[in-house]
Amino acid sequence: MKKNLLIVIILLSFSFSESYADKLSWDDIFTEALKKNPEIQNARSSLRLSEISYKSSLLNFYPDFSGNMGVSKSDSGNTSYRMGLSGSLSLFKGFKNYYDLKIKKTSLSIQNAVYKRTLADFVYNLRMSFAVMLKTDLTMELLEGIEDRRKSNMEIVKLRYDAGREDKGAYLRSEADYVQAKYETRSQKRNYRIVQAELLKNIGKDIYEVINVTGTFDIPEIETKPSKELLQNNPDYIMAKYRLEGAGYQLKHAYGDFYPSIGLSGSVSRSGNKWFPEGSSWGAGLSLSYPFFSGGRDFYNLKSAKLNKLISENSLKNMEHEIMLKIEIAYNDLIDAIAFYKVRQKFYAARTTRSEISRVKYISGLMSYQEWDSIENEFINAQKSLLDARYNVFAAWAKWLKVIGTSVFRRENAH
């Protein structure tokens, strides 16, 4: 008995927390997820690493300095001191330092596109988990209304059955419809916890927390049509474009191995048998070196760089075709989803009117149970289909935003 009471208290506590949890809008969820989601945090860290790598390549244009200091003692008892400073500067390395900087810059641009792709995928997944939870919430409201309607229908049939104006089979069928409606309502409530956990995971919060969402599925206005200009915002295309640019710099960098290197060096030093050494000297030099033979390594590096550039060119062309196809498909799916939703609206309006008329006719004895039941089922299915169609528009629209690579994620939302 105590065990059963404890279970009831736990269930009531959970229901209470579900009911009084804050209702979060899309903006609330998006803002919190940007701060807490580990995937986004990792993507930001990777971008910062690439920025550091780019800045480090600038050091190739600065001179190197080093200092030395020492003391030595001989078996004769003499002590000597020395100290010095030396430096070197690379004046020319076949433009390799210059193209190394360019390579690092394209790597930074690629990493920035990777971050945008990660963000686009993350926002899409977050948006869809938000939408699924919102749909689950709206579906529960719909199913509760259907359950009430099925109960009312069962009571109407029972009254006619008790009065001898309806057969037992009709009553049992109406009772079964009511039981089915109760099952669907409770099943949806159990499913709510699962979709809630999925949303919490995407936000980066503990999946055992309790949240509720608020919003509606607005039908978007489509102002953009498929065009090549949309490629410029797609992170995958941007990555392929910068990879080709980087391959070009890699090729020029490889050519640098066939040029001479010129460097400047200098040093100053002091030495003597007491501290601070009084004897001083200095030196400066200009060096020129040329790699006459490196075992063929330079030749094969150049050949590899040429092939890598050719591969990057073909990859960019392939990526362009692939993305344009995705854009066309996403646009077609979105337009089709909107058109289908409008069809469902017509059916819903028609079946709502038919259900109102048939209900009055059945109660008045002007329509058979079979005819009325058929119209009722059509009306209930029309309600479900309309919600599904509205959700499908939102899903197609979210996919469209992801494919075209839009960065406007907070203004365009379910609200």
C-alpha positions, 0 to 999 in steps of 0.5 A: 500500500505504501509502495503504491502511494509513493508511486502515485506521489512521484507521478503527481510530482512529475505531472505538476512539474510538466504543467508549471515548467516555463514555456520556451520560445524558439529564440529562448531555446536557440540562445541557450543552445548556442551557449551550452551545446558541446558541438558548437563549443568544439566548432568555435574552438577549432575555428580559434585554433585555425586563427592562431595557426594563421597568425603564427605564419606571420612570424616567418616575416620577422627576424629570429634572435637568440642570446647566449651567456657562459662561464668557463674555468681551466685547470690553471685557475683562469676564469673566462666569461662570454656573452653574445646576441645573434639574429637572422632574417630570411630575405627570400625563400622562393616566395614560400613564406608568402604562399605559406601565409596564403595557405594558412589564410585559406585554411582559416577561411575553410575552417570558418565555412566548416563552422558555418556548416556545423552551425547550419546542421546544428540549427536544423537539428535543433529546429526540427527537435523543437518542431517535433516537440511543438507538434507533439504538444499540438497533437495532444491537444487535438487528441484530447478534443477527439477523445471528448468527441468520441465520448460524446458520440458514444453517449449519443449512440447509447441513448439511441440504443437504450431507446431501441433505435440503434443496434448493439453493434453500433454501440459497441463500435462507438465504445471501441472508438472511444477506447481507441481515442483514449489510448492515442491520447495517453500514448502521445503523452508518453511520447512527449517525454521522449521528444522532450529529452531529444530537445534537451540533448540538442540544447546541451541540457540534462535530459531529465530536466522539464521544459515546455515549448510555445509557438505555432507553425506559420506558413512561410513566404518564399521570396527566393528561387533556385539560382547560382547566386545561392551557392555563395552562401552554402558552406559546402560550396565555400569550403570547396572553393577555398580548397581549390584556392589553397591548392593553387597556393600549394602549387606555387609553394612547391615551385619555391623549392626551385628558387635560391634562398637568401638570408641575412645574419648578424651577431655581437659578443663580449668575452673576457676574464672578468664580469662584465667582459670588456672584449667585444666583437661583431659580425654580419653576413649575407647568405645565398643557397640553392638546392641543386639536388634533393633526391627528387623530392622537390620534383615529386612534391611539385607533381603532387601539388599539380594533381591536388589542384586538378582534384580540387578543380573537379571537386568544386565542379562536382560540389556545384552540381550536387548543391544545385540539385539539392537546392532544386529538390528542397525548393520543389519539396517546399512549394509542394508541401505548401500546395498540399497544405492548402488542399488539406485546408479545403478538405478540412473545411468541407469535412467540418461542415459535413460533420456538423450536418451529419451529427444533427441528422443522426440525432434526428434519425435522418441518417444511419449510424454507418453513414454518420460514423464514416463522416465522423472518421473523415472529419477526425482524419482531416484534423490529423492530416491538416496538422501533419501537413502544416508540420511538413511545410515547416520541415520542408522550409527548415530543409530549404534554409539549411540547403541555401545556407542562410545565416538568419536563424533567429528571425525565421522561426516557428512562432 
